[in-house]
């Protein structure tokens, strides 16, 4: 109810002791029970600051003391420390604040400095009469609805009066310091913001507009008007609409219950100054956390029972989570991703979601007389793998893997897939339990019990959620900020939205896709097709032949993916991770490039190995297509699927010197060819490769 009347509400017992739905609110049952009350001394605030720092907030103990210093004198005068406020959050409260889906703010004496109706009464020159009513109501049997209606009768304003009042008291003159910044930061994090108040829409809608809050997110009372029959205009205030949930004493819990019915919110936080806001957390369908606000008035019961009590919005802003990001990898694609991410890590943006510093793990080596990590840290460029492209001013190259990940909230994996398993073994038990990951790595691990995608490996070994970023992404073109598309294949949509904020730019457009296995299989298999396309280029054939290889490759990608993961969506193959990535890789990727050179050497009669070509052309980067082709064939051979996937089978046979490169143009026949054992063993134990079969076989 209105803030002037909050002191009339009766105290209510805390409901967190027996929370009605612990499965929905895993921490709420513990709120307030693990937090030690502060004693009446400045030392208590020092302790509070240190305890607050231990929750891994971005606020240091020193900052907390400075922030609370103006309030120490007022709070240390409290004699009854049974109701001393929790001026720092418990770990559980902070976790709810970090992951909340929606925040509901009271308006009077919370968002704004005063009670809107009291201010209107003052503007109308009847504030003394209204105050007499409040004083009388404390000793009478009037209920809150009756008091509110009587206040409106005394104020007796017209629509013209309200317009003049709003002009005299614009939103910027009323809103508390820090409210705009906090709400902007919440919205930037995808948190829905609501205003739930016993005030009136006619007075507070300009406040909502100023804060950028949709009118549909406002729960408030409505004034009832008498309409003039002649003019059709409202002329006289005759009460308020009792059908609004906020018109009654339990209106705020009811409003939050409506939100739960209409939206799939897991957690909701209520912020306010009065007892009616406290009631919002006591209902089984109410808020999960109540933060008392004492920037304007401090109410005894609210201070005693709030899960967390603050004196300014700056305290809440500073406690917002900023995700610390670590990149595992320093190759061309990792550096391109760093270039994109660094542009989204503006430390000056008050709504920033991410910590501006990004640690980047690399396998350190000497480059042009200096260790590569030193060069990167000095120049913020990786001259070995992506020269000329900025990695961001806050990038810190670090060759110590465990040091890189120890406090990371977000881990980006971008290393060749054959190294992922070994890295995960090193990381077990060394990362934060609530960390999330995203993989830019394309490939799979073949085991006796079947294939395992990189994201599945990370999820299983590290016990954290892992999305994937896949698409037509040539690293050098990303570094040049050419238009690029990608998809984030996800298991957890909330985490995917965080990754989208991390990567999306005007030139790097990201789509969310609820099909992580599909996106990852596309990213893995297209490298096999690209090897086939490169062989066609090396043999000197044109676009028609290459298009035939690509079409067959796309068909086999879809069929093979759905054979292993039946839930993969057909639409995924039309996304950037599917056909677009296939086109880009078959025309511009390193797998095509190396396969072309390999085929040319065979046509010239001076055959070279892929290892030699990789070393010459890739400058230390790893070729994925040949390794993936072997892994895919292992799965195909175990199941007897060689003729089901003739292109994949033929690519495998060609790159392993089992059939001539020219068979790429007749891949169906290449898959049917009878092969001798690939080698025989000499009496000395050496392996001697058998000659290639005839083209006529």
C-alpha positions as CSV (number, residue, x, y, z in Angstrom):
1,X,0.0,0.0,0.0
2,X,1.0,3.6,-0.1
3,X,4.3,4.4,1.7
4,X,2.7,6.8,4.2
5,X,0.5,3.9,5.5
6,X,3.1,1.2,5.7
7,X,3.5,1.6,9.4
8,X,-0.2,0.6,9.8
9,X,0.5,-2.9,8.5
10,X,0.9,-5.7,11.1
11,X,4.2,-7.5,11.4
12,X,4.3,-10.9,9.6
13,X,6.5,-13.9,10.4
14,X,9.2,-14.7,8.0
15,X,8.2,-17.4,5.6
16,X,11.6,-18.6,4.6
17,X,11.8,-21.0,7.6
18,X,9.3,-23.2,5.8
19,X,9.4,-22.4,2.2
20,X,6.4,-23.8,0.3
21,X,8.2,-24.6,-2.9
22,X,11.9,-25.4,-2.3
23,X,12.3,-27.0,-5.7
24,X,11.6,-23.7,-7.4
25,X,13.7,-21.6,-5.0
26,X,16.7,-23.6,-4.1
27,X,18.3,-21.0,-1.9
28,X,15.3,-19.1,-0.5
29,X,14.8,-21.5,2.4
30,X,18.2,-20.6,3.7
31,X,18.0,-16.8,3.3
32,X,18.4,-15.0,6.5
33,X,19.5,-18.1,8.5
34,X,23.2,-18.1,7.5
35,X,23.8,-14.4,7.8
36,X,25.3,-13.1,11.0
37,X,23.7,-9.9,12.4
38,X,26.0,-7.0,12.7
39,X,26.9,-5.5,16.1
40,X,26.6,-1.8,16.8
41,X,30.1,-0.7,15.8
42,X,32.1,0.3,12.8
43,X,33.9,-3.0,13.2
44,X,30.7,-4.7,12.3
45,X,30.8,-2.9,9.0
46,X,34.4,-3.9,8.4
47,X,33.3,-7.5,9.0
48,X,30.4,-7.0,6.7
49,X,32.6,-5.7,3.9
50,X,35.0,-8.7,4.2
51,X,32.2,-11.2,4.2
52,X,30.6,-9.4,1.2
53,X,34.0,-9.7,-0.6
54,X,34.1,-13.4,0.1
55,X,30.9,-13.9,-2.0
56,X,33.0,-13.1,-5.1
57,X,31.2,-9.9,-5.8
58,X,33.0,-7.2,-7.8
59,X,32.9,-5.0,-4.7
60,X,36.1,-5.1,-2.6
61,X,36.0,-4.8,1.2
62,X,37.4,-1.3,0.9
63,X,34.8,-0.2,-1.6
64,X,32.1,-1.7,0.6
65,X,33.3,0.3,3.6
66,X,33.4,3.5,1.6
67,X,29.9,2.8,0.3
68,X,28.4,2.1,3.7
69,X,30.3,4.8,5.7
70,X,27.6,7.5,5.5
71,X,25.1,5.0,7.0
72,X,27.3,3.7,9.9
73,X,26.3,6.5,12.3
74,X,22.6,6.0,11.7
75,X,22.6,2.2,12.0
76,X,25.0,2.0,15.0
77,X,22.4,3.9,17.0
78,X,20.1,0.9,16.9
79,X,19.6,-0.5,20.4
80,X,17.6,-3.6,19.6
81,X,19.9,-5.6,17.4
82,X,17.3,-8.3,16.8
83,X,16.1,-6.1,14.0
84,X,19.4,-4.8,12.7
85,X,19.5,-4.9,8.9
86,X,21.4,-7.4,6.8
87,X,23.5,-4.7,5.0
88,X,25.4,-7.3,3.0
89,X,23.9,-10.2,1.1
90,X,24.3,-13.8,2.0
91,X,25.9,-16.1,-0.6
92,X,22.4,-17.4,-1.5
93,X,20.9,-14.0,-1.8
94,X,23.7,-12.9,-4.1
95,X,23.3,-15.9,-6.3
96,X,19.6,-15.2,-6.7
97,X,20.4,-11.5,-7.5
98,X,22.9,-12.7,-10.1
99,X,20.5,-15.2,-11.9
100,X,17.1,-13.5,-11.4
101,X,14.8,-13.4,-14.4
102,X,12.7,-10.4,-13.2
103,X,13.1,-7.5,-10.7
104,X,10.0,-5.8,-9.4
105,X,10.5,-2.3,-7.9
106,X,8.2,-0.3,-5.7
107,X,7.9,3.3,-6.8
108,X,7.1,5.6,-3.9
109,X,10.1,6.2,-1.7
110,X,12.0,3.6,-3.7
111,X,12.4,4.5,-7.4
112,X,11.3,8.1,-6.5
113,X,12.3,10.1,-3.5
114,X,8.8,10.7,-2.1
115,X,5.2,9.4,-2.0
116,X,3.6,10.5,-5.3
117,X,0.2,11.0,-3.7
118,X,1.7,13.0,-0.9
119,X,3.5,15.2,-3.4
120,X,0.2,15.7,-5.3
121,X,-1.5,16.6,-2.1
122,X,1.2,19.2,-1.4
123,X,0.8,20.5,-5.0
124,X,-2.9,20.9,-4.4
125,X,-2.4,22.6,-1.1
126,X,-4.1,20.0,1.1
127,X,-1.1,18.2,2.6
128,X,-2.0,19.2,6.1
129,X,-5.4,17.7,5.8
130,X,-4.1,14.5,4.4
131,X,-1.6,14.2,7.2
132,X,-4.4,14.7,9.8
133,X,-6.2,11.8,8.1
134,X,-3.2,9.6,8.4
135,X,-2.7,10.5,12.1
136,X,-6.4,9.8,12.8
137,X,-6.3,6.5,10.9
138,X,-3.8,5.1,13.3
139,X,-6.3,5.2,16.1
140,X,-9.4,4.3,14.0
141,X,-10.9,1.2,12.5
142,X,-10.6,2.5,8.9
143,X,-9.0,-0.1,6.5
144,X,-6.4,0.9,4.0
145,X,-8.8,1.0,1.0
146,X,-11.1,3.5,2.9
147,X,-8.1,5.6,3.9
148,X,-6.9,5.7,0.3
149,X,-10.3,6.7,-1.0
150,X,-10.6,9.5,1.6
151,X,-7.2,10.8,0.6
152,X,-8.3,11.1,-3.0
153,X,-11.5,12.9,-1.9
154,X,-9.4,15.4,0.0
155,X,-7.0,15.9,-2.9
156,X,-9.9,16.3,-5.4
157,X,-7.8,16.9,-8.5
158,X,-8.8,17.2,-12.1
159,X,-7.0,15.8,-15.2
160,X,-5.7,19.3,-15.8
161,X,-4.3,19.4,-12.3
162,X,-2.4,16.2,-12.9
163,X,-1.0,17.5,-16.1
164,X,0.2,20.6,-14.4
165,X,1.6,18.5,-11.5
166,X,3.6,16.3,-13.9
167,X,5.0,19.4,-15.6
168,X,6.0,20.9,-12.3
169,X,7.6,17.6,-11.1
170,X,9.2,15.9,-14.1
171,X,10.6,12.4,-13.7
172,X,14.3,13.4,-13.7
173,X,13.6,15.6,-10.6
174,X,12.0,12.8,-8.6
175,X,14.0,9.6,-9.5
176,X,16.6,8.5,-6.9
177,X,20.2,8.5,-7.9
178,X,21.4,5.3,-9.4
179,X,18.0,4.0,-10.4
180,X,18.4,4.7,-14.1
181,X,21.8,3.1,-14.2
182,X,20.7,0.0,-12.3
183,X,17.6,-0.5,-14.4
184,X,19.6,-0.1,-17.7
185,X,22.1,-2.7,-16.5
186,X,19.4,-5.1,-15.6
187,X,17.7,-4.7,-19.0
188,X,21.1,-5.2,-20.7
189,X,21.4,-8.5,-19.0
190,X,18.0,-9.6,-20.3
191,X,16.3,-9.1,-16.9
192,X,12.6,-8.0,-17.1
193,X,11.9,-5.0,-14.9
194,X,8.5,-4.3,-13.4
195,X,7.0,-1.5,-11.3
196,X,4.5,-2.7,-8.7
197,X,3.1,0.0,-6.6
198,X,0.1,1.2,-4.6
199,X,0.4,4.5,-6.4
200,X,-1.5,5.6,-9.4
201,X,-0.8,5.1,-13.1
202,X,-1.7,8.7,-13.9
203,X,1.2,9.9,-11.8
204,X,3.8,7.3,-12.5
205,X,3.6,6.4,-16.2
206,X,6.0,9.3,-17.0
207,X,8.4,7.7,-14.5
208,X,8.1,4.3,-16.4
209,X,8.6,6.0,-19.7
210,X,11.7,7.8,-18.5
211,X,13.1,4.5,-17.2
212,X,12.3,2.7,-20.5
213,X,9.9,0.3,-18.8
214,X,6.9,-0.7,-21.0
215,X,3.5,0.3,-19.7
216,X,2.5,-3.3,-19.7
217,X,5.2,-3.9,-17.0
218,X,3.5,-1.5,-14.6
219,X,1.1,-2.7,-11.9
220,X,-0.6,0.3,-10.3
221,X,-4.0,1.7,-9.3
222,X,-6.2,3.7,-11.6
223,X,-8.2,6.7,-10.8
224,X,-11.9,6.8,-11.5
225,X,-13.3,9.9,-13.1
226,X,-16.7,11.4,-13.6
227,X,-17.2,12.3,-17.3
228,X,-18.9,15.4,-18.5
229,X,-21.9,14.6,-20.8
230,X,-21.5,17.7,-22.9
231,X,-17.7,17.6,-23.5
232,X,-17.1,13.8,-23.1
233,X,-14.0,14.7,-21.0
234,X,-13.2,13.5,-17.5
235,X,-13.8,16.3,-15.0
236,X,-14.0,15.0,-11.4
237,X,-12.0,12.4,-9.4
238,X,-14.5,10.0,-7.8
239,X,-12.3,7.2,-6.4
240,X,-10.1,4.4,-7.8
241,X,-10.5,1.1,-9.6
242,X,-10.8,-1.7,-7.1
243,X,-10.2,-4.4,-9.7
244,X,-6.5,-3.7,-9.9
245,X,-4.5,-6.2,-7.8
246,X,-2.6,-3.3,-6.2
247,X,-5.8,-1.8,-4.8
248,X,-5.8,-4.2,-1.9
249,X,-3.5,-4.9,1.0
250,X,-2.2,-8.2,-0.6
251,X,-1.9,-6.6,-4.1
252,X,1.8,-7.0,-4.6
253,X,2.0,-10.8,-3.9
254,X,-1.0,-11.1,-6.3
255,X,0.7,-9.1,-9.0
256,X,3.8,-11.3,-8.7
257,X,1.7,-14.4,-8.8
258,X,0.2,-13.2,-12.1
259,X,3.7,-12.8,-13.5
260,X,4.5,-16.4,-12.6
261,X,1.3,-17.6,-14.3
262,X,2.0,-15.6,-17.5
263,X,5.8,-16.0,-17.8
264,X,8.3,-18.9,-17.2
265,X,10.3,-17.0,-14.6
266,X,12.4,-19.1,-12.3
267,X,13.4,-16.3,-9.9
268,X,11.8,-13.0,-9.1
269,X,13.3,-10.3,-6.8
270,X,11.2,-7.5,-5.1
271,X,12.9,-4.2,-4.1
272,X,11.1,-1.7,-2.0
273,X,11.0,0.4,1.2
274,X,7.7,-0.7,2.8
275,X,6.1,-3.5,4.6
276,X,3.7,-4.1,1.7
277,X,6.8,-5.0,-0.4
278,X,8.0,-7.4,2.3
279,X,4.7,-9.2,2.0
280,X,5.5,-9.9,-1.6
281,X,8.1,-12.5,-0.6
282,X,6.0,-14.2,2.0
283,X,3.4,-15.7,-0.4
284,X,4.1,-19.1,-1.9
285,X,3.8,-17.6,-5.4
286,X,5.5,-14.4,-4.5
287,X,9.1,-13.2,-4.9
288,X,12.1,-15.3,-4.2
289,X,14.1,-12.5,-2.6
290,X,13.2,-9.2,-0.9
291,X,15.7,-6.4,-0.9
292,X,14.8,-3.6,1.4
293,X,15.6,-0.1,0.2
294,X,16.4,2.6,2.8
295,X,17.7,5.4,0.6
296,X,14.8,7.7,1.6
297,X,13.1,6.2,4.7
298,X,14.2,3.3,6.9
299,X,11.3,1.2,8.4
300,X,12.0,-0.9,11.4
301,X,10.2,-4.1,10.2
302,X,11.6,-3.9,6.7
303,X,15.2,-3.5,8.1
304,X,14.6,-6.4,10.4
305,X,13.1,-8.8,7.9
306,X,14.5,-8.0,4.5
307,X,16.8,-10.7,3.1
308,X,19.2,-7.8,2.1
309,X,19.0,-4.2,3.0
310,X,20.6,-1.4,0.9
311,X,20.8,2.3,1.3
312,X,21.5,3.1,-2.4
313,X,21.0,1.6,-5.8
314,X,24.7,1.8,-6.3
315,X,25.0,-1.1,-3.9
316,X,22.8,-3.3,-6.1
317,X,24.6,-2.1,-9.3
318,X,28.0,-3.0,-7.9
319,X,26.7,-6.4,-6.9
320,X,25.6,-7.2,-10.4
321,X,27.6,-10.1,-11.9
322,X,30.2,-9.3,-14.5
323,X,31.3,-12.5,-16.3
324,X,35.0,-13.2,-16.4
325,X,35.9,-14.7,-19.8
326,X,38.8,-17.1,-20.7
327,X,39.7,-18.1,-24.2
328,X,41.4,-21.5,-24.5
329,X,43.3,-21.3,-27.8
330,X,45.3,-18.7,-29.7
331,X,45.0,-19.9,-33.3
332,X,43.5,-17.9,-36.2
333,X,39.9,-18.6,-35.2
334,X,40.5,-18.0,-31.5
335,X,42.1,-14.6,-32.4
336,X,39.2,-13.7,-34.6
337,X,36.8,-14.5,-31.8
338,X,38.9,-12.4,-29.4
339,X,38.7,-9.5,-31.9
340,X,34.9,-9.8,-31.9
341,X,34.5,-10.3,-28.1
342,X,36.9,-7.4,-27.2
343,X,34.5,-4.9,-28.9
344,X,31.7,-6.1,-26.6
345,X,33.8,-5.6,-23.5
346,X,33.6,-1.8,-23.1
347,X,34.6,-1.1,-19.5
348,X,33.1,2.4,-19.6
349,X,29.6,1.0,-20.4
350,X,27.6,1.1,-17.1
351,X,25.4,-1.7,-18.3
352,X,28.4,-3.9,-19.1
353,X,27.8,-7.6,-18.5
354,X,31.4,-8.8,-18.9
355,X,34.7,-8.1,-17.2
356,X,36.8,-6.2,-19.7
357,X,39.9,-8.3,-19.2
358,X,40.0,-11.6,-21.1
359,X,42.7,-14.2,-20.4
360,X,43.8,-16.2,-23.4
361,X,45.6,-19.5,-23.0
362,X,48.2,-20.5,-25.6
363,X,50.8,-23.1,-26.1
364,X,53.7,-20.7,-25.8
365,X,56.6,-20.8,-28.3
366,X,59.3,-18.5,-29.6
367,X,58.3,-16.3,-32.5
368,X,60.9,-14.1,-34.2
369,X,63.1,-14.1,-31.2
370,X,60.5,-13.4,-28.5
371,X,58.0,-15.6,-26.7
372,X,54.6,-15.4,-28.4
373,X,52.8,-14.6,-25.1
374,X,55.1,-11.6,-24.5
375,X,54.5,-10.3,-28.1
376,X,50.7,-10.6,-27.7
377,X,50.7,-8.9,-24.3
378,X,52.8,-6.0,-25.6
379,X,51.1,-5.5,-29.0
380,X,47.7,-7.0,-28.4
381,X,48.1,-8.8,-31.8
382,X,49.0,-12.4,-32.6
383,X,51.5,-11.9,-35.5
384,X,51.9,-15.7,-36.0
385,X,48.3,-16.7,-36.6
386,X,46.3,-13.6,-37.4
387,X,48.7,-10.7,-38.0
388,X,47.3,-7.1,-38.1
389,X,44.1,-7.9,-36.1
390,X,43.6,-6.4,-32.7
391,X,42.8,-8.8,-29.9
392,X,41.6,-6.0,-27.6
393,X,43.4,-3.8,-25.2
394,X,42.5,-5.9,-22.1
395,X,43.7,-9.2,-23.5
396,X,46.2,-11.1,-21.3
397,X,48.0,-14.0,-22.9
398,X,48.8,-16.7,-20.3
399,X,50.6,-20.0,-21.0
400,X,49.4,-21.5,-17.6
401,X,46.1,-23.3,-18.3
402,X,45.0,-23.6,-14.7
403,X,45.8,-20.0,-13.9
404,X,43.7,-19.0,-16.9
405,X,40.5,-20.8,-15.9
406,X,40.6,-20.7,-12.1
407,X,38.1,-17.8,-11.7
408,X,36.5,-17.8,-15.2
409,X,32.7,-17.7,-15.4
410,X,32.8,-18.3,-19.2
411,X,35.3,-20.6,-20.9
412,X,35.6,-20.4,-24.7
413,X,37.2,-23.5,-26.2
414,X,38.9,-23.0,-29.6
415,X,41.7,-25.6,-30.0
416,X,42.0,-28.5,-32.4
417,X,39.5,-31.2,-31.3
418,X,42.2,-33.9,-30.8
419,X,43.5,-31.9,-27.8
420,X,40.1,-31.3,-26.0
421,X,40.0,-34.6,-24.1
422,X,43.5,-34.1,-22.6
423,X,42.7,-30.5,-21.7
424,X,39.5,-31.5,-20.0
425,X,41.3,-34.1,-17.9
426,X,43.6,-31.3,-16.6
427,X,40.6,-29.0,-15.9
428,X,38.6,-31.5,-13.8
429,X,38.0,-30.0,-10.4
430,X,39.9,-26.8,-11.3
431,X,37.1,-24.6,-12.6
432,X,34.2,-22.9,-11.0
433,X,31.2,-25.2,-10.5
434,X,28.9,-22.5,-12.0
435,X,31.0,-21.8,-15.0
436,X,29.6,-22.1,-18.5
437,X,31.4,-23.0,-21.7
438,X,31.1,-22.5,-25.5
439,X,33.0,-24.5,-28.1
440,X,34.2,-23.1,-31.4
441,X,36.0,-26.4,-32.1
442,X,34.9,-28.6,-35.0
443,X,35.4,-32.3,-34.7
444,X,34.5,-35.4,-32.7
445,X,36.1,-38.1,-30.6
446,X,35.6,-41.7,-31.6
447,X,35.2,-44.3,-28.8
448,X,34.3,-48.0,-28.7
449,X,30.8,-47.1,-27.6
450,X,30.3,-44.5,-30.3
451,X,31.2,-41.0,-31.2
452,X,31.4,-38.1,-28.8
453,X,31.0,-34.5,-29.8
454,X,33.3,-31.8,-28.3
455,X,30.4,-30.2,-26.4
456,X,29.3,-33.5,-25.0
457,X,32.9,-34.3,-23.9
458,X,33.1,-30.9,-22.1
459,X,29.7,-31.3,-20.5
460,X,30.4,-34.8,-19.3
461,X,34.0,-34.4,-18.0
462,X,33.7,-30.9,-16.5
463,X,30.0,-31.1,-15.4
464,X,29.1,-27.7,-16.9
465,X,26.8,-26.5,-19.7
466,X,28.5,-26.1,-23.1
467,X,27.0,-24.5,-26.2
468,X,28.6,-24.3,-29.6
469,X,29.3,-21.5,-32.0
470,X,29.4,-22.7,-35.6
471,X,29.0,-21.0,-39.0
472,X,30.7,-19.9,-42.2
473,X,33.5,-18.3,-40.3
474,X,36.8,-17.7,-42.1
475,X,39.0,-16.2,-39.5
476,X,40.8,-13.7,-41.7
477,X,37.5,-12.3,-43.0
478,X,36.2,-11.9,-39.4
479,X,39.3,-10.0,-38.5
480,X,38.6,-7.7,-41.5
481,X,35.1,-7.2,-40.1
482,X,33.4,-8.6,-43.3
483,X,29.8,-9.6,-42.9
484,X,29.7,-13.0,-41.2
485,X,26.9,-15.1,-39.8
486,X,27.1,-17.8,-37.1
487,X,24.7,-19.8,-34.9
488,X,24.9,-20.7,-31.3
489,X,23.6,-24.2,-30.8
490,X,22.5,-24.5,-27.2
491,X,21.1,-26.8,-24.5
492,X,20.4,-24.0,-22.1
493,X,18.8,-20.9,-23.7
494,X,19.6,-18.5,-20.9
495,X,23.3,-19.3,-21.3
496,X,23.0,-19.0,-25.1
497,X,21.7,-15.5,-24.6
498,X,24.8,-14.6,-22.6
499,X,27.0,-15.9,-25.4
500,X,25.0,-14.0,-28.0
501,X,25.8,-10.8,-26.0
502,X,29.4,-11.7,-26.0
503,X,29.8,-12.4,-29.7
504,X,27.2,-10.4,-31.7
505,X,28.3,-7.4,-33.6
506,X,26.9,-5.5,-36.7
507,X,29.3,-7.5,-38.9
508,X,29.1,-10.7,-36.9
509,X,25.4,-11.7,-36.7
510,X,24.5,-14.5,-34.4
511,X,21.3,-16.7,-34.4
512,X,20.3,-18.9,-31.5
513,X,19.6,-22.5,-32.4
514,X,18.1,-25.1,-30.1
515,X,20.1,-27.9,-31.8
516,X,23.6,-28.0,-30.5
517,X,24.3,-31.6,-31.8
518,X,23.1,-30.5,-35.3
519,X,25.2,-27.4,-35.4
520,X,28.2,-29.3,-34.2
521,X,27.8,-32.2,-36.6
522,X,27.6,-29.7,-39.5
523,X,30.8,-28.0,-38.3
524,X,32.5,-31.3,-38.0
525,X,31.5,-33.0,-41.3
526,X,31.9,-30.1,-43.7
527,X,35.7,-30.4,-43.3
528,X,35.5,-33.9,-44.8
529,X,33.6,-32.5,-47.8
530,X,36.1,-29.7,-48.1
531,X,38.9,-32.2,-48.5
532,X,37.0,-33.7,-51.4
533,X,36.4,-30.3,-52.9
534,X,40.1,-29.5,-52.6
535,X,41.0,-32.7,-54.4
536,X,38.7,-31.7,-57.3
537,X,40.4,-28.3,-57.5
538,X,43.9,-30.0,-57.4
539,X,42.9,-32.3,-60.3
540,X,42.0,-29.2,-62.3
541,X,38.3,-29.6,-62.6
542,X,35.8,-26.7,-62.6
543,X,32.7,-25.5,-60.8
544,X,30.3,-28.2,-62.0
545,X,32.4,-31.0,-60.6
546,X,33.0,-29.2,-57.3
547,X,29.2,-28.4,-57.0
548,X,28.5,-32.1,-57.4
549,X,30.9,-33.0,-54.6
550,X,29.3,-30.3,-52.4
551,X,25.8,-31.4,-53.1
552,X,26.6,-35.0,-52.3
553,X,28.5,-33.9,-49.2
554,X,25.6,-32.0,-47.8
555,X,23.3,-34.9,-48.4
556,X,25.7,-37.3,-46.6
557,X,26.2,-34.7,-43.8
558,X,22.5,-34.7,-43.1
559,X,22.0,-38.5,-43.4
560,X,25.0,-39.3,-41.2
561,X,24.1,-36.7,-38.5
562,X,20.6,-38.0,-38.2
563,X,21.7,-41.6,-38.1
564,X,23.8,-40.8,-35.0
565,X,21.5,-38.2,-33.5
566,X,17.9,-38.7,-34.6
567,X,16.6,-35.5,-32.9
568,X,18.7,-33.3,-35.2
569,X,16.5,-30.8,-37.0
570,X,16.4,-30.7,-40.8
571,X,16.3,-26.9,-40.7
572,X,19.7,-26.8,-39.1
573,X,21.4,-27.7,-42.4
574,X,20.0,-24.5,-44.0
575,X,21.5,-22.4,-41.2
576,X,25.0,-20.7,-41.3
577,X,26.4,-23.8,-39.6
578,X,25.2,-26.0,-42.5
579,X,25.1,-25.1,-46.1
580,X,26.7,-21.7,-45.6
581,X,29.7,-23.1,-43.7
582,X,30.0,-25.9,-46.3
583,X,30.2,-23.3,-49.2
584,X,32.7,-21.1,-47.4
585,X,35.0,-24.0,-46.4
586,X,34.9,-25.6,-49.9
587,X,36.0,-22.3,-51.4
588,X,38.1,-20.6,-48.8
589,X,39.1,-22.9,-46.0
590,X,42.5,-24.4,-45.1
591,X,41.2,-28.0,-45.6
592,X,40.4,-27.3,-49.2
593,X,43.7,-25.5,-49.7
594,X,45.8,-28.3,-48.4
595,X,43.8,-31.0,-50.2
596,X,44.3,-29.0,-53.5
597,X,48.1,-28.9,-53.0
598,X,48.1,-32.6,-52.1
599,X,46.2,-33.6,-55.2
600,X,48.5,-31.4,-57.4
601,X,51.6,-33.1,-56.1
602,X,50.1,-36.5,-57.0
603,X,49.1,-35.5,-60.5
604,X,52.7,-34.1,-61.0
605,X,54.1,-37.4,-59.9
606,X,55.9,-35.9,-56.8
607,X,53.4,-36.9,-54.1
608,X,53.7,-35.1,-50.8
609,X,52.2,-36.0,-47.4
610,X,49.5,-33.9,-45.7
611,X,51.9,-33.4,-42.8
612,X,54.5,-31.7,-45.0
613,X,51.8,-29.5,-46.6
614,X,50.3,-28.6,-43.3
615,X,53.7,-27.5,-42.0
616,X,54.3,-25.4,-45.1
617,X,51.0,-23.8,-45.6
618,X,49.4,-23.4,-42.2
619,X,52.2,-22.0,-40.2
620,X,51.6,-24.1,-37.1
621,X,47.9,-24.5,-37.4
622,X,46.4,-28.0,-37.5
623,X,44.5,-29.6,-40.4
624,X,41.2,-31.0,-39.2
625,X,39.6,-32.5,-42.4
626,X,41.9,-35.5,-42.8
627,X,41.7,-36.4,-39.1
628,X,38.0,-36.1,-39.1
629,X,37.7,-38.1,-42.3
630,X,39.5,-41.0,-40.6
631,X,37.3,-40.7,-37.5
632,X,34.1,-40.6,-39.6
633,X,35.3,-43.7,-41.5
634,X,35.9,-45.6,-38.3
635,X,32.3,-45.1,-37.4
636,X,31.1,-46.0,-40.9
637,X,33.3,-49.1,-41.1
638,X,32.2,-50.4,-37.7
639,X,28.6,-50.2,-38.9
640,X,29.2,-51.5,-42.4
641,X,27.9,-48.2,-43.9
642,X,30.6,-47.7,-46.6
643,X,28.1,-47.8,-49.5
644,X,25.6,-45.7,-47.6
645,X,28.1,-42.8,-47.6
646,X,30.1,-43.1,-50.9
647,X,31.7,-39.6,-50.7
648,X,32.9,-40.0,-47.1
649,X,34.2,-43.4,-48.0
650,X,36.0,-42.3,-51.1
651,X,37.6,-39.3,-49.4
652,X,39.0,-41.6,-46.7
653,X,40.4,-44.0,-49.2
654,X,42.0,-41.3,-51.3
655,X,43.8,-39.4,-48.5
656,X,45.1,-42.8,-47.2
657,X,46.5,-43.7,-50.6
658,X,44.1,-46.7,-51.0
659,X,42.7,-45.5,-54.3
660,X,43.9,-42.8,-56.8
661,X,42.9,-39.1,-56.3
662,X,41.1,-39.3,-59.7
663,X,38.4,-41.5,-58.2
664,X,37.0,-38.4,-56.5
665,X,35.2,-37.7,-59.8
666,X,33.6,-41.2,-59.6
667,X,33.1,-41.4,-55.8
668,X,30.3,-44.0,-56.0
669,X,32.7,-46.4,-57.8
670,X,35.5,-45.4,-55.4
671,X,33.4,-46.6,-52.4
672,X,32.7,-50.0,-54.1
673,X,36.3,-50.8,-55.1
674,X,37.7,-54.0,-53.7
675,X,40.9,-53.2,-51.7
676,X,43.8,-55.3,-50.9
677,X,45.3,-54.9,-47.5
678,X,46.8,-51.5,-47.4
679,X,50.3,-52.9,-46.6
680,X,52.1,-56.1,-46.1
681,X,54.7,-56.9,-43.4
682,X,58.2,-57.8,-44.5
683,X,60.2,-60.5,-42.7
684,X,62.2,-57.8,-41.0
685,X,59.0,-56.4,-39.5
686,X,58.8,-53.3,-41.7
687,X,55.5,-52.3,-43.3
688,X,55.5,-52.1,-47.1
689,X,52.5,-50.3,-48.8
690,X,50.9,-52.2,-51.6
691,X,50.5,-50.4,-54.9
692,X,47.2,-48.6,-55.7
693,X,44.6,-50.6,-57.4
694,X,44.0,-50.1,-61.1
695,X,41.4,-47.5,-62.2
696,X,39.7,-50.4,-64.0
697,X,39.1,-52.4,-60.9
